[in-house]
Amino acid sequence: VFVVRAVFNAVQLSFYNWLILPPTADFIGLDNYQELLADAVWWESLENTLIFTAITVVGTTIVALAAAVAVTRPIKGAGFFRVMLYMPSLFSVGAVGLIWVWLLNSQFGIINYGLSFIGIRPVNWLGDPNLVIPALSLTTIWWGFGFPMLIFIAGLQGIPESLYEAARIDGASDRQVFFNITLPLLRPTILFVTVTGVISHLQVYGQPFIMTTGGPGRSSYTVILYLYEVAWTSFRMGYGAAVAVVIAAIMAALTIFQFLFISRRVEY
C-alpha cells in the first residue's frame, strides 16, 4: 500500500505540470520527459553520478573483499579487527562529511600533510573539478565498506574447506586458490554487493551536499541534488516526479545488466 501506491502516484504525477506555488496540476503528457532529455544540467548531473557510482562500487567491492579475506584468516584478534573495520559504517553521513572535509582540506588536512613527506605538494581535493568526484568516492568507500565486508565474510565461510584442501594437495598457490576457487564461488555474493551498491550510490546526496554543495561549479552535482532542486526549490513536483521515474528506470536497467553478466551459476 505504502510503496506500490506511492510509485504509481509518482509515475502519474510525472505526466502533469504540478506546481506547489501556485497550486496547479495540468496534464501535459510527456512534456516533462522531453524537457528533461533536453536539459544540459540533467545530463551533467547524470554523468557525475555514474562516474561516482562506478568508482565507488568497484572500490568498495575490492576493499571489502580484501578486508574480509584478511580477517577470516586464523590470526589473533580477528574479531577486534572486524569491529574496527566495520565501525565507520556506524557514523552518520553528516559526521563523515565533516570529518573528510577536514581531512581533505588543502591547507591543513592530514592527507595533504602525509603526502608532503613524499614530496607531493598540497592537493585541492574538493576544489579541483577533476578530483572532487574521486575524493567523494574515497570518502564513501571508507564510510561504507564495512557492511559489504560482513557479507563477504559470510560468503567466504560458506565455501567448502574441502575445495581448499584439494587445491593445496594439488600444489596450487594462494593466488591460484583465490582466483580459481574463492572468487568464482563468491560470484553470488559479489552480485549482491554490486547490485545494492549501484542502487545506493546512484542515490548519493549527503556527501556532495555537505562536502561540496555540488561544486566546484557543477563538478559534483548529482541527480538527487538535481531532483531536490527542481522539486523542493523550484516546487515543480511534476517535473521532479519525471526525474525520479527516469532515475528508477536507470537503476532497473543497471540491475538487470548486472544479473545478466554476474549471476551465472558456479558448480562445484
N, C-alpha and C positions, 0 to 999 in steps of 0.2 A: 504493500500500500504506500509506504513512505518513500520507496526507491523507484519502483516502476512508474507510479503515477507522476512523480517529480520529473523523471526522464521524459515521459510522454508530454507533460506540460511544457518542458523546456524546448522540445522539438516543435511543438505547436507555436510557442511564443516566438520562435525564430522566423516565422512567416509574417510577423506583424511589426509595424513601426510603433513599438510600445515604449512610450516615454513616461517617466515619473513626473517630471516637471516640464511643461504642463501635462497632466494625466490624459494621455491619448492612447488609443490602440486601434490602428488602421491596418487592415490586411493588405500586404504588399507582395505576397508570393515569395519569389526567390531574390528579391532586390537586395536583401541583407547579404546573401551569399555572393551575389555579383559585386557588391561594394567591397566585400572582404577580399575577394580574389584580385581586385584592382588596388588594394591598399598596400603601399610600399612598406609602411610601418609593420603591418602584419607579417609580411614575408621576412623582414629583417628580424623580428622577434622570433619567428619560427626557426630561422637559420641558427640564431643564437641558442635556442632551446635544444635543437637537435645536436649541435656540436657539444653543448654542455652534457646532454644525456649520454652521448656516445663515449666521451672521455670518462664520465663519472661511472657509468655502468661497467665499462671494461676495467677501469682502475679499481673499483670496489670489488669486483669479482676476483681479480688477481690478488689483491691484498688480503681479502677474506679467506681465499683458498690457501694462500701461503701461511697465514696465521693459524688456520685450522690444522694444516699439516704439522706445523711446528708444535702446537700444544697437544696434539694427540700422540706425540712420541713419548716413550717412557722416560720422562725427565722429572727430576724433583721439583715440586712446586708448580706443576702444570695447572692445577686448579687456580692458584693465585694469578698466574699469567692470563688465564681465561677471563677472570674477573676484571683485571686491569685493562685488557684489550677491549672488553665489552663496555667498560664504564663510559666512554664518550657518548655512546648511544643514549645514555640517560639524560644528557643535557638538553635543555630547550634550544630551539633554533635561535632565539634571542641571545642566549648566553654564548652559543657557539659563534654567532655572527660578531658579537662584540669582542670576544677573545681573539678571533682571527683578524679582525680589523687592526687590533693592536700588534699581533704577531707579524702581520704583513706590512706594517707601516714603513714607508720608505725612508724615514728619518731615524726612528728609534726602535724599529721592530726587531725582535730576536732573530728572525730568519735572516734578515739582511746583515745583522751583526755576526751571525755564524758564517755567512758567505764571505764576509770581509777577511776572514782568516785564510781563505784560499785565493785571495786576490780579486774577488768579484766585487765590483762597485755596487752601491745601493740600487735595487731594482724597484721601480714604481709598479708594484704588482696590481693594485686596484685602480691605477690611473692610466695605464697603458692599454689601449684598445686591443692589442694583440695578446696581452697577458691576463686580462681580467677574467675571461671565461676559464682558462686553466687554473687560476687562483681560486675561483669559486668551486671548481671541481675538486681541487685539493682539499679545501675546507670540508666539502660534503663527503669525500671519501674518508677522511679522518673521523668525521662525525658518525657516518652510517655503516661502516664495515662490520660493526660488532654483531648485528643480527644475522647477516649472511654468514659470518664466521660460525655461529652456532648451527646454522642449517648445514654447512659443510661438515662440521664435526659429526653431526648425526648421520650424514651420508657416508663419511669415512668409516664410522663404526658399523655401518650396515654391510660393508664389503666383506665377504667371507675370508677369514685368515688363511684358509687352505690354499687360496689362489696365490697369496704371497709366499707361502711355504713352498709350493710347487715351483714358482718362478725362481726362488733362491736356490733350490736344489738344481735347477737347470743352469745356474750360473748367471742369472740376469742381474744387471747392475741396478742401483737405486733409480737412476734416470730411466732405464728401460721399464722398471716396475711401475714408475709413476705414469709414464706416457702410454704404456700398453695395458695396464690394469686399472690403476686408480682413476685416471682421467676419463677413460671410456665409461666406466661404471658409475661415475659421478654425473653423467650426462643429464639424467632427470633432475638432479639437484641443481646443476648449472642452469637448466631450463627454468626452474622455479625462481632462482636468484635473479636471472637476467630479465625474465618477464615482469616480476614485481618491481625490479629496479627501473626498468624502462617506464612503466606506468607511474611510479613515484616521481622520478626525476623529470619527466615531461611536465609535471605539475609544480616544478620548483617556483617558489615565491619568496619565502622568508629570507634566504641567503642574499639574493640580489637586492631585495627591498631594504634590508638592514645594512648591508655592507657597501652597496654602490648606488642604490636607488635607480638602477638601470643604466648607470653611466659607466665610463665617460661617454658623453653623447648618448647613443643607444647601444653601446657595445655589449652590455649585459642585460639588455631589455628582453624579457621572456614573454611567452604567450599568456601566462597567467597575470603578469603585470599589465599586459595589454588588455586582457579581459577585465581586470579590475578597473582600469582607467575608463574604458568605454561604458561599463555597466554602472559603476558607483561614483565616477567623477563626472562623466557626461550624462549619466542617468538614461542611457539608451539600452533598455533592458532587452528589447527585441534583437538588436544588433549583438549585444553581449551573449544572448542565447545562441545565436548563429555561430559565434566564435567558439562557445563551449561545445556545440554539436560537432564542429569540424575537428576540434582537439580530441574529442572522444572517438571520432572516426579514425584519426591518425593513430591513436593508441590501439584500437582494434586491429588495424592493418598491420602494425608492427608486431602485435602479439601473435597474429596468425602467421606472419613471416617467421617468427622465432619458433613456433611449434612445427612448422614445416621443415626447418633446417637443423633443429637441435634435438627434437623429440624421438628420433629413431631408436628403437629398442636395441639393447645390447644383450646378447645371450652368453651365458657362462655356465 
